[in-house]
Amino acid sequence: MLLLAVAGLGETIAARGNVKAGPASERPEHLARVLQFAADGVLSPLIEASYPLEAVAEAYARIDSGRKVGNIVLRP
């Protein structure tokens, strides 16, 4: 299953397969449930790259390139 928690209209329309999309609530118990799914291995985030915080401009350049296919992680 693909969960589109933060996606634009284009990503939502282009997604294929078992996709869940829509507005995400901000209720703490819902976030706790998603975090538990991740801890249990039910969700496996796609991480494209990890950057040190000092490289935030490079990370944003990757995001703005239109070629990003996974998440970008900034490390403190």
C-alpha positions as CSV (number, residue, x, y, z in Angstrom):
1,M,0.0,0.0,0.0
2,L,1.2,3.5,-0.8
3,L,0.1,6.2,1.8
4,L,0.2,9.7,0.3
5,A,0.1,11.8,3.5
6,V,1.7,14.8,1.9
7,A,1.3,14.8,-1.9
8,G,0.3,17.3,-4.5
9,L,-2.5,16.7,-7.0
10,G,-0.1,15.5,-9.6
11,E,1.5,12.8,-7.4
12,T,-2.0,11.7,-6.2
13,I,-3.3,11.3,-9.8
14,A,-0.1,9.5,-11.0
15,A,0.0,7.0,-8.1
16,R,-0.8,3.4,-9.1
17,G,-1.9,0.4,-7.1
18,N,-3.3,0.2,-3.6
19,V,-3.2,3.9,-2.8
20,K,-4.7,5.8,0.1
21,A,-4.8,9.6,-0.4
22,G,-6.6,12.5,1.2
23,P,-6.2,15.1,3.9
24,A,-4.4,13.8,7.0
25,S,-5.8,14.7,10.4
26,E,-3.6,16.3,13.0
27,R,-4.9,14.1,15.8
28,P,-2.0,12.8,18.1
29,E,-3.5,9.3,18.2
30,H,-3.4,9.1,14.5
31,L,0.2,10.1,14.3
32,A,1.0,7.6,17.0
33,R,-0.6,4.9,15.0
34,V,1.4,5.8,11.9
35,L,4.6,5.8,13.9
36,Q,3.7,2.4,15.3
37,F,3.1,1.1,11.8
38,A,6.6,2.3,10.9
39,A,8.1,0.7,14.1
40,D,6.4,-2.6,13.3
41,G,7.7,-2.6,9.7
42,V,4.3,-2.2,8.1
43,L,5.4,1.1,6.5
44,S,8.8,1.4,4.9
45,P,9.6,4.9,3.9
46,L,11.5,5.4,0.6
47,I,14.5,7.5,1.5
48,E,16.3,8.8,-1.6
49,A,19.1,10.7,0.2
50,S,20.3,12.0,3.5
51,Y,22.1,15.3,4.0
52,P,23.8,17.0,6.9
53,L,21.9,20.1,8.1
54,E,24.7,22.3,6.7
55,A,23.7,21.0,3.2
56,V,20.1,22.2,3.4
57,A,20.5,24.3,0.3
58,E,21.7,21.2,-1.7
59,A,18.8,19.1,-0.3
60,Y,16.2,21.8,-1.4
61,A,17.9,21.9,-4.8
62,R,17.3,18.2,-5.2
63,I,13.7,18.6,-4.1
64,D,13.2,21.5,-6.6
65,S,14.9,19.5,-9.4
66,G,11.7,17.6,-10.1
67,R,13.7,14.3,-10.2
68,K,13.3,13.3,-6.5
69,V,11.7,9.9,-6.1
70,G,11.9,9.4,-2.4
71,N,12.2,11.4,0.8
72,I,15.1,13.6,1.7
73,V,16.4,13.4,5.2
74,L,18.2,16.3,7.0
75,R,20.5,15.2,9.8
76,P,21.4,17.5,12.7
